[in-house]
């Protein structure tokens, strides 16, 4: 009996050992957390596992300070205080496969955030260069709050639009496994090194923000000055609003500037309406004379063609002028004659306009002006409205009755390709035709 009990106990122990060994084989080893170097880190404890992100507190101090302050629940922005850990218990409310995971919204629907917003912060070394990039979600410039995302892959189209402030050093597999509504159970800030331990989120946020706002203010002021000189008054008004946001103490000054430019806009509109009424009652030949006399006051060497086109040829270029079908490459800058405002320019795009002359049709005055010069030619042409876009203009881009001015540079002119086909007497073709359609102008 004793021998039987001993045998049964032995079998049970062996079976238990075998089962435990098999279970051990099936159980996966958890990856070891890396030894963290000096710096500031965010450790996300999620329902799928751990994610550790190194925060770029030296290159993106304002954005990191915002995240750290909210995560630690010890943060103040102006008069707004946060004394509770903001991220603990929130969901990853938006997950897009092969793109990114997004979280940080207390409402869980993409519309929530803290009670403050702050400016964008871009560093040339911080790009959406690969998987594991931590960056701020926003709804436009300077609308950062608490929402962030972590990438699955490089997303370079987000550079300059979303502020990068960290990268994953552990747990990218967890990032890839996160699904919508998975929970951030806890977000812990880890500080390694003396500098990291003494780094104060509230102080660093305020300091970095003042520097960024000062630079933005400088940039906006320069932009406003350029727009005012160019007569782009709606842009001036937008700049005034931005300056008030960056520096509320200048509200009275900016309100006065808005009133000033609004008055100028209204005066220009009234003058334009009066001019249009006058022009609409004139025949084109009479208007041509009026326009020519106005141009001669500034450009006494200008000439006028029978169509009303006024031109100044600085360099006629090569003798061979374009004919129908000629391949042309042209740089141009287009402005309105009365205001001097630019409406288009190939120079700004760094790409000349390439086309076939009199095949790819344009407004008559522009085509006539091109025909005055050969390769290497440079000149300025003034096109009266009636051989431009006419009394109606062209949508919002070209107002009614607009005279246009073009600075032209003819980069290349190539003769039209010869069309080969068999001719027979009586087939209706003029066999002495030179391949060009002459437009009646004496070039």
C-alpha positions as CSV (number, residue, x, y, z in Angstrom):
1,X,0.0,0.0,0.0
2,X,2.8,2.4,0.9
3,X,4.6,1.4,-2.4
4,X,1.4,2.3,-4.3
5,X,1.1,5.7,-2.7
6,X,4.7,6.5,-3.4
7,X,4.3,5.6,-7.1
8,X,1.3,7.8,-7.4
9,X,3.0,10.7,-5.7
10,X,6.0,10.3,-8.0
11,X,3.8,10.4,-11.1
12,X,2.0,13.5,-9.9
13,X,5.2,15.3,-9.2
14,X,6.7,14.4,-12.6
15,X,3.4,15.5,-14.4
16,X,3.4,18.8,-12.5
17,X,7.0,19.5,-13.4
18,X,6.4,18.6,-17.1
19,X,3.4,20.9,-17.2
20,X,5.3,23.7,-15.6
21,X,8.1,23.3,-18.1
22,X,5.7,23.3,-21.0
23,X,4.0,26.4,-19.7
24,X,7.3,28.1,-19.3
25,X,8.1,27.5,-22.9
26,X,4.8,29.1,-24.0
27,X,5.3,32.2,-21.8
28,X,7.1,34.9,-23.7
29,X,9.8,36.8,-22.0
30,X,9.0,40.5,-21.4
31,X,11.6,42.9,-23.0
32,X,13.8,44.5,-20.5
33,X,13.5,48.3,-20.0
34,X,16.6,50.1,-21.3
35,X,19.0,51.9,-19.0
36,X,18.0,55.5,-19.4
37,X,20.7,58.1,-20.1
38,X,20.5,61.6,-18.6
39,X,17.4,63.5,-19.7
40,X,13.7,63.7,-19.2
41,X,11.4,60.8,-20.1
42,X,7.7,60.1,-20.2
43,X,6.7,56.5,-19.3
44,X,3.2,55.5,-20.5
45,X,1.6,52.6,-18.8
46,X,-1.1,51.4,-21.2
47,X,-3.5,48.5,-21.4
48,X,-1.1,47.0,-24.0
49,X,2.2,47.6,-22.1
50,X,4.9,50.2,-21.5
51,X,6.0,53.0,-23.8
52,X,9.0,55.2,-22.9
53,X,9.6,58.4,-24.7
54,X,12.6,60.6,-24.4
55,X,11.5,64.3,-24.3
56,X,13.5,66.9,-26.1
57,X,13.5,69.4,-23.3
58,X,16.5,71.4,-24.6
59,X,15.3,71.7,-28.3
60,X,11.6,72.1,-27.6
61,X,11.4,73.4,-24.0
62,X,8.0,75.1,-24.2
63,X,6.3,72.0,-25.7
64,X,8.0,69.6,-23.3
65,X,7.3,71.9,-20.3
66,X,3.6,71.9,-21.2
67,X,3.5,68.1,-21.4
68,X,5.6,67.5,-18.3
69,X,3.6,70.1,-16.3
70,X,0.2,68.5,-17.2
71,X,1.5,65.0,-16.7
72,X,2.9,65.8,-13.2
73,X,-0.1,67.9,-12.2
74,X,2.1,70.8,-11.1
75,X,1.8,73.5,-13.7
76,X,0.8,77.1,-14.1
77,X,0.1,79.1,-17.3
78,X,-0.5,82.7,-16.7
79,X,-3.3,82.6,-14.1
80,X,-4.4,79.0,-14.9
81,X,-3.3,76.4,-12.5
82,X,-3.2,72.6,-12.9
83,X,-2.9,70.5,-9.7
84,X,-4.0,67.1,-10.9
85,X,-2.3,64.6,-13.2
86,X,-3.9,65.4,-16.5
87,X,-3.2,62.3,-18.7
88,X,-3.8,59.4,-16.2
89,X,-6.8,57.4,-17.3
90,X,-7.3,59.1,-20.7
91,X,-7.8,57.1,-23.9
92,X,-6.0,56.9,-27.2
93,X,-9.1,58.3,-28.9
94,X,-7.8,58.2,-32.5
95,X,-5.8,55.5,-34.1
96,X,-5.0,55.3,-37.8
97,X,-3.2,52.2,-39.0
98,X,0.2,52.7,-40.5
99,X,0.1,56.3,-39.5
100,X,-0.2,57.2,-35.8
101,X,-1.9,56.9,-32.4
102,X,-3.4,60.0,-30.8
103,X,-4.3,60.8,-27.2
104,X,-4.5,63.5,-24.5
105,X,-8.1,64.6,-24.9
106,X,-10.1,64.5,-21.6
107,X,-13.3,64.4,-23.7
108,X,-12.2,61.5,-25.7
109,X,-13.6,62.8,-29.0
110,X,-10.8,65.0,-30.4
111,X,-12.3,68.3,-29.3
112,X,-11.1,68.6,-25.7
113,X,-8.0,69.9,-24.0
114,X,-6.7,72.1,-21.2
115,X,-7.9,75.7,-20.5
116,X,-4.9,77.2,-22.3
117,X,-3.5,77.1,-25.8
118,X,0.1,77.8,-26.9
119,X,2.3,78.6,-29.9
120,X,4.0,76.2,-32.2
121,X,7.7,75.4,-31.5
122,X,9.9,74.0,-34.3
123,X,13.5,73.0,-34.2
124,X,15.5,72.1,-37.3
125,X,16.7,68.9,-35.8
126,X,13.2,67.7,-34.8
127,X,11.3,66.1,-37.8
128,X,8.7,63.5,-38.3
129,X,11.5,61.3,-39.5
130,X,10.4,57.8,-38.6
131,X,8.3,55.6,-36.3
132,X,8.0,56.6,-32.7
133,X,8.0,60.4,-33.1
134,X,6.0,62.2,-30.4
135,X,4.4,65.4,-31.7
136,X,1.6,67.8,-30.8
137,X,-1.8,67.5,-32.4
138,X,-3.5,70.8,-33.2
139,X,-6.3,72.4,-35.2
140,X,-4.1,75.0,-36.9
141,X,-1.2,77.3,-36.1
142,X,-0.7,78.1,-32.4
143,X,-3.6,75.9,-31.1
144,X,-1.6,73.4,-29.1
145,X,-3.1,72.1,-25.9
146,X,-2.8,68.6,-24.5
147,X,-3.4,66.3,-27.4
148,X,-0.4,64.5,-28.9
149,X,0.3,61.7,-31.3
150,X,3.0,59.0,-31.8
151,X,3.9,57.9,-35.3
152,X,4.0,54.4,-36.8
153,X,6.2,55.6,-39.6
154,X,7.9,58.7,-41.1
155,X,5.4,61.5,-41.8
156,X,7.5,64.3,-43.3
157,X,4.4,66.2,-44.6
158,X,3.7,67.2,-41.0
159,X,7.0,69.0,-40.6
160,X,6.5,72.7,-39.9
161,X,2.9,72.1,-39.0
162,X,3.1,70.0,-35.8
163,X,5.6,70.5,-33.0
164,X,7.9,67.4,-32.5
165,X,9.1,67.1,-28.9
166,X,10.2,63.5,-28.3
167,X,10.8,60.0,-29.6
168,X,10.2,56.5,-28.4
169,X,13.1,54.7,-26.8
170,X,11.2,51.6,-25.6
171,X,7.9,50.1,-26.6
172,X,7.4,50.9,-30.2
173,X,5.8,47.4,-30.5
174,X,3.3,48.6,-28.0
175,X,2.7,51.8,-30.0
176,X,2.0,49.6,-33.0
177,X,-0.4,47.4,-31.0
178,X,-2.5,50.2,-29.5
179,X,-6.1,50.3,-30.7
180,X,-8.7,53.0,-30.5
181,X,-10.0,53.5,-26.9
182,X,-7.0,51.7,-25.3
183,X,-6.2,53.5,-22.0
184,X,-3.2,55.4,-20.7
185,X,-3.5,54.1,-17.2
186,X,-0.6,56.2,-16.0
187,X,1.9,58.7,-17.4
188,X,5.0,59.1,-15.3
189,X,7.7,61.6,-15.8
190,X,11.2,60.2,-15.2
191,X,14.1,62.6,-14.6
192,X,17.7,61.5,-15.0
193,X,20.6,63.7,-14.1
194,X,21.0,66.9,-12.1
195,X,19.8,69.3,-14.9
196,X,16.7,67.2,-15.5
197,X,15.8,67.1,-11.8
198,X,16.0,70.8,-11.3
199,X,14.2,71.6,-14.6
200,X,10.9,73.4,-13.6
201,X,8.1,73.0,-16.1
202,X,6.2,76.3,-15.2
203,X,9.4,78.4,-15.3
204,X,10.7,76.9,-18.5
205,X,7.3,77.2,-20.3
206,X,7.0,80.9,-19.5
207,X,10.6,81.6,-20.5
208,X,10.5,79.7,-23.8
209,X,7.1,81.1,-24.6
210,X,8.2,84.7,-24.2
211,X,11.1,84.1,-26.6
212,X,8.9,82.4,-29.2
213,X,6.3,85.1,-28.9
214,X,8.9,87.8,-29.3
215,X,10.2,86.3,-32.5
216,X,6.7,85.7,-33.8
217,X,5.9,89.3,-33.0
218,X,8.9,90.5,-34.9
219,X,8.0,88.3,-37.9
220,X,4.4,89.5,-38.0
221,X,5.4,93.2,-37.8
222,X,7.8,92.7,-40.7
223,X,5.0,90.9,-42.6
224,X,2.5,93.7,-41.8
225,X,4.9,96.4,-43.0
226,X,5.5,94.5,-46.4
227,X,1.7,94.0,-46.9
228,X,1.0,97.7,-46.1
229,X,3.6,98.8,-48.6
230,X,2.1,96.4,-51.2
231,X,-1.4,97.7,-50.5
232,X,-2.6,94.2,-49.3
233,X,-4.8,95.7,-46.7
234,X,-6.8,92.5,-45.7
235,X,-3.5,90.9,-44.9
236,X,-2.6,94.0,-42.8
237,X,-5.8,93.5,-40.8
238,X,-5.0,89.8,-40.2
239,X,-1.5,90.8,-39.0
240,X,-3.1,93.3,-36.5
241,X,-5.2,90.6,-35.0
242,X,-2.2,88.3,-34.6
243,X,-0.2,91.1,-33.0
244,X,-3.0,91.7,-30.5
245,X,-3.0,88.0,-29.6
246,X,0.8,88.0,-29.1
247,X,0.8,91.3,-27.2
248,X,-2.6,92.2,-25.7
249,X,-1.1,95.6,-24.5
250,X,-1.1,96.7,-28.1
251,X,-4.8,96.3,-28.6
252,X,-5.5,100.1,-28.9
253,X,-2.6,100.6,-31.3
254,X,-3.8,97.7,-33.6
255,X,-7.4,98.8,-33.5
256,X,-6.3,102.2,-34.7
257,X,-4.3,100.6,-37.5
258,X,-7.3,98.5,-38.6
259,X,-9.5,101.6,-38.7
260,X,-6.8,103.4,-40.8
261,X,-6.4,100.7,-43.4
262,X,-10.2,100.1,-43.5
263,X,-10.6,103.8,-44.4
264,X,-8.0,103.5,-47.1
265,X,-9.7,100.4,-48.5
266,X,-13.0,102.2,-48.6
267,X,-11.5,105.2,-50.4
268,X,-9.8,103.0,-53.0
269,X,-13.0,101.1,-53.6
270,X,-14.9,104.4,-54.1
271,X,-12.3,105.7,-56.5
272,X,-12.3,102.4,-58.4
273,X,-16.0,102.4,-58.7
274,X,-16.0,106.0,-60.0
275,X,-13.2,105.1,-62.5
276,X,-15.2,102.1,-63.7
277,X,-18.2,104.2,-64.3
278,X,-16.2,106.7,-66.3
279,X,-14.4,104.0,-68.4
280,X,-17.6,102.1,-69.1
281,X,-18.9,105.1,-71.0
282,X,-15.8,105.4,-73.2
283,X,-15.1,103.7,-76.5
284,X,-11.9,101.6,-76.6
285,X,-10.0,104.1,-78.8
286,X,-10.7,107.0,-76.4
287,X,-9.7,104.9,-73.5
288,X,-6.5,103.9,-75.3
289,X,-5.6,107.6,-75.6
290,X,-6.3,108.2,-71.9
291,X,-4.3,105.2,-70.7
292,X,-1.4,106.1,-73.0
293,X,-1.2,109.7,-71.7
294,X,-1.2,108.4,-68.1
295,X,1.6,106.0,-68.8
296,X,3.7,108.6,-70.6
297,X,3.9,110.7,-67.5
298,X,6.0,107.9,-65.9
299,X,7.4,106.3,-69.0
300,X,8.1,109.0,-71.6
301,X,9.7,106.5,-74.0
302,X,6.7,104.1,-74.1
303,X,5.1,103.3,-77.5
304,X,1.6,102.3,-78.4
305,X,0.3,99.9,-81.0
306,X,-3.0,100.3,-82.9
307,X,-4.7,97.8,-80.6
308,X,-4.0,100.1,-77.6
309,X,-1.1,98.0,-76.2
310,X,1.6,100.1,-74.7
311,X,5.1,98.7,-74.6
312,X,8.7,99.4,-73.6
313,X,11.3,97.1,-75.2
314,X,14.5,97.1,-73.2
315,X,16.0,94.4,-75.4
316,X,14.3,93.1,-78.6
317,X,16.3,89.9,-78.5
318,X,17.1,87.9,-81.6
319,X,15.6,88.9,-84.9
320,X,13.5,85.8,-85.3
321,X,10.1,86.5,-83.6
322,X,7.7,83.8,-82.6
323,X,5.1,82.5,-85.1
324,X,2.1,80.3,-84.6
325,X,3.2,77.0,-82.9
326,X,6.6,78.3,-81.8
327,X,7.7,76.8,-78.5
328,X,8.3,79.6,-76.0
329,X,9.8,79.7,-72.5
330,X,8.9,83.0,-70.7
331,X,9.4,84.5,-67.3
332,X,6.9,87.1,-66.3
333,X,5.6,89.3,-63.5
334,X,2.0,90.5,-63.7
335,X,0.6,93.5,-61.8
336,X,-2.4,95.8,-61.9
337,X,-1.6,99.1,-63.6
338,X,-3.6,101.3,-61.2
339,X,-2.5,99.8,-57.9
340,X,0.8,98.1,-58.7
341,X,-0.3,95.0,-56.8
342,X,1.1,91.7,-58.1
343,X,-1.4,89.1,-59.1
344,X,0.9,86.4,-60.6
345,X,4.6,85.8,-61.3
346,X,6.5,82.9,-62.7
347,X,9.6,84.2,-61.0
348,X,8.0,83.5,-57.6
349,X,7.5,79.9,-58.6
350,X,11.1,79.6,-59.9
351,X,9.6,78.0,-63.1
352,X,9.1,79.8,-66.5
353,X,5.9,79.3,-68.5
354,X,6.4,77.0,-71.4
355,X,3.8,76.9,-74.2
356,X,3.2,77.0,-77.9
357,X,2.6,80.6,-79.2
358,X,-0.9,81.2,-80.5
359,X,-1.8,77.5,-79.9
360,X,-2.1,77.7,-76.1
361,X,-4.2,80.8,-76.2
362,X,-3.9,83.7,-73.8
363,X,-5.4,87.2,-73.7
364,X,-4.9,89.1,-76.9
365,X,-2.7,91.9,-75.4
366,X,-0.3,89.3,-73.8
367,X,0.0,87.4,-77.1
368,X,0.7,90.7,-79.0
369,X,3.4,91.7,-76.5
370,X,5.2,88.4,-76.8
371,X,5.3,88.8,-80.5
372,X,7.4,91.9,-80.2
373,X,10.5,90.1,-79.0
374,X,12.7,87.2,-79.9
375,X,14.8,84.9,-77.7
376,X,16.7,86.9,-75.1
377,X,14.2,89.8,-75.3
378,X,13.1,91.8,-72.3
379,X,10.4,94.4,-71.9
380,X,7.3,95.8,-70.2
381,X,3.9,95.8,-71.7
382,X,0.7,97.6,-70.5
383,X,-2.5,95.9,-71.6
384,X,-5.7,97.9,-71.7
385,X,-8.7,96.1,-70.1
386,X,-10.5,95.5,-73.5
387,X,-7.6,93.3,-74.8
388,X,-7.1,91.7,-71.4
389,X,-10.0,90.2,-69.4
390,X,-12.6,92.8,-70.5
391,X,-15.3,94.7,-68.5
392,X,-16.1,91.6,-66.4
393,X,-12.6,90.7,-65.3
394,X,-12.0,87.1,-64.2
395,X,-13.6,86.2,-60.9
396,X,-11.9,87.4,-57.7
397,X,-8.4,87.3,-59.2
398,X,-8.9,90.0,-61.9
399,X,-11.4,92.8,-61.1
400,X,-13.6,94.3,-63.9
401,X,-12.0,96.8,-66.2
402,X,-8.4,95.9,-65.1
403,X,-5.5,97.2,-67.1
404,X,-2.6,94.7,-66.7
405,X,1.2,95.3,-66.7
406,X,3.7,92.5,-67.5
407,X,7.4,92.5,-67.1
408,X,8.5,89.9,-69.7
409,X,11.7,87.9,-70.3
410,X,11.8,85.7,-73.3
411,X,14.1,82.8,-72.4
412,X,13.7,80.7,-75.5
413,X,11.9,80.6,-78.9
414,X,11.9,77.5,-81.0
415,X,10.3,77.4,-84.5
416,X,7.1,75.4,-84.9
417,X,7.7,71.8,-86.0
418,X,7.0,71.2,-89.7
419,X,4.0,69.0,-90.3
420,X,4.9,66.4,-92.9
421,X,2.2,65.2,-95.3
422,X,1.8,64.5,-99.0
423,X,0.6,67.4,-101.2
424,X,-1.2,67.1,-104.5
425,X,-2.3,69.8,-106.9
426,X,-5.8,70.9,-106.2
427,X,-5.8,69.6,-102.6
428,X,-6.5,73.1,-101.3
429,X,-3.1,73.8,-99.7
430,X,-0.9,76.7,-100.6
431,X,2.4,74.9,-101.2
432,X,4.4,78.1,-100.9
433,X,3.2,78.7,-97.3
434,X,6.1,79.4,-94.9
435,X,4.5,77.7,-91.9
436,X,3.7,80.9,-90.0
437,X,0.4,82.7,-89.5
438,X,1.2,86.4,-89.6
439,X,-0.9,88.5,-87.3
440,X,-0.9,91.8,-89.2
441,X,1.5,93.6,-86.9
442,X,4.7,95.2,-88.2
443,X,7.2,93.7,-85.8
